[in-house]
Amino acid sequence: MQQGALFDLINQLHCWAEPISIDGEIYYWASKQMICNEIPLAYSKVDTF
């Protein structure tokens, strides 16, 4: 379940993460804490991520 939730979250990263443009390419930043906040049932602590 945890891996499925994480894969889905990363797949939808462009919907909720702030885009960063570097040399004309778009990148998205997701910290461990942001991921824990988005799916708290799968990851309750940053260490478990």
C-alpha positions in Angstrom: 0.0 0.0 0.0 2.8 2.4 0.9 4.6 2.0 -2.4 1.3 2.4 -4.4 0.4 5.6 -2.5 3.9 7.0 -3.0 3.9 6.2 -6.8 0.5 7.8 -7.2 1.6 10.9 -5.3 4.8 11.3 -7.4 2.7 10.7 -10.6 0.5 13.6 -9.6 3.3 15.9 -8.4 2.7 18.4 -11.2 -0.8 19.1 -9.7 0.3 20.1 -6.2 4.0 20.9 -6.1 5.4 24.3 -7.1 7.2 24.2 -10.4 10.8 25.5 -10.7 12.2 26.5 -14.1 15.9 25.9 -14.7 17.3 26.6 -18.1 13.8 26.3 -19.7 13.1 22.9 -18.1 10.4 22.5 -15.5 11.2 20.6 -12.3 9.1 19.9 -9.1 10.4 19.7 -5.6 8.9 17.4 -3.0 10.5 17.0 0.4 10.1 14.1 2.7 8.0 16.2 5.0 5.7 17.2 2.2 5.2 13.6 1.2 4.4 12.6 4.8 1.9 15.5 5.0 0.2 14.4 1.8 -0.1 10.7 2.7 0.0 10.5 6.5 -1.7 7.1 6.6 1.2 5.5 4.7 4.0 7.5 6.2 3.6 8.9 9.7 7.2 10.0 10.2 9.9 11.3 7.9 12.1 8.5 9.0 9.7 5.8 7.7 9.6 7.4 4.3 
